[in-house]
Amino acid sequence: MARLDNKVAIITGAGRGMGASHARRFIKEGAKVTLTDVNEVAIRELAEELGDNARYTVQDVTKAEDWRRAVEETETAFGDVTVLVNNAGILGPIAKTADLDEDDYLKVCAINQHSQFLGMKAVIPSMQRAGTGSIVNILSLAVCGPTTDSRALGLRGQQVRDPGDDEGDRPGARARQHSRELRAPRPHQHADDG
Ligand SMILES: NC(=O)c1ccc[n+]([C@@H]2O[C@H](COP(=O)([O-])OP(=O)(O)OC[C@H]3O[C@@H](n4cnc5c(N)ncnc54)[C@H](O)[C@@H]3O)[C@@H](O)[C@H]2O)c1
């Protein structure tokens, strides 16, 4: 039995890159998959390549109506949705905060963040009917710490410090440090400390 037998997935941004890679692996592992993207040609060609367990819906992830349609079409073709991979995302322009255009900033927020809320809201009723569900929200380490190259994605921490040469200024450095701290064994920890 393959690891994803009986799973019904929606994978956004599946036209290329990581989304296409996720879709190939999901199909190999036995899932039925709806590929979505704004790039119709790319998802049509990939769905044809992947065979009967793959289908596609053209979808702009920032539009609630597109989410409703993607879920309805998936349910009709494959049954209740049990996996959502919120993968679609853009890098956005690279500019200092003071120079960043507000519309560009809002576009990154809409595609990378708000879309994930819309997606979860749209699939949860289907998952509740199925009695199971997994939601994978993909984002970038750029949202976790300050960056000196200032993309909208990492606005939360950027440009507060002067650009410097210590590791704390590099993209993702805080997240990497946090991750190292979590992995490091705690002194005086005993097996039954929990
Ligand atoms: N590639 C990396 O190194 C990396 C690193 C960190 C995080 N990520 C995240 O992983 C995800 C995928 O990255 P990638 O490099 O494969 O991206 P990519 O640019 O190769 O592919 C993104 C896909 O999303 C689609 N898309 C864009 N806007 C859309 C919209 N409004 N509605 C629907 N689809 C839309 C594009 O058409 C494209 O097919 C993104 O969320 C990205 O932020 C990637």
The ligand as an ORCA input file, in Angstrom:
! r2SCAN-3c Opt
* xyz 0 1
  N      12.076     27.831     -3.924
  C      12.572     28.183     -2.741
  O      13.794     28.177     -2.511
  C      11.641     28.583     -1.620
  C      12.184     28.939     -0.391
  C      11.322     29.299      0.642
  C       9.961     29.267      0.468
  N       9.461     28.930     -0.767
  C       8.003     28.931     -0.912
  O       7.602     27.748     -1.575
  C       6.512     28.022     -2.435
  C       6.843     27.565     -3.857
  O       8.052     28.161     -4.264
  P       8.633     27.912     -5.728
  O      10.043     28.367     -5.708
  O       8.321     26.531     -6.188
  O       7.782     29.000     -6.557
  P       7.627     29.183     -8.144
  O       7.690     30.637     -8.410
  O       8.545     28.281     -8.896
  O       6.133     28.651     -8.394
  C       5.035     29.306     -7.818
  C       3.795     28.924     -8.574
  O       2.720     29.655     -7.972
  C       1.902     30.151     -8.994
  N       1.167     31.337     -8.542
  C       1.636     32.585     -8.361
  N       0.663     33.415     -7.989
  C      -0.460     32.662     -7.902
  C      -1.815     32.942     -7.558
  N      -2.233     34.179     -7.237
  N      -2.711     31.919     -7.577
  C      -2.317     30.670     -7.910
  N      -1.060     30.352     -8.257
  C      -0.140     31.343     -8.257
  C       2.850     30.468    -10.149
  O       2.162     30.542    -11.394
  C       3.833     29.314    -10.059
  O       3.440     28.218    -10.864
  C       6.234     29.530     -2.333
  O       5.194     29.730     -1.408
  C       7.539     30.079     -1.791
  O       7.346     31.250     -1.015
  C      10.273     28.580     -1.792
*
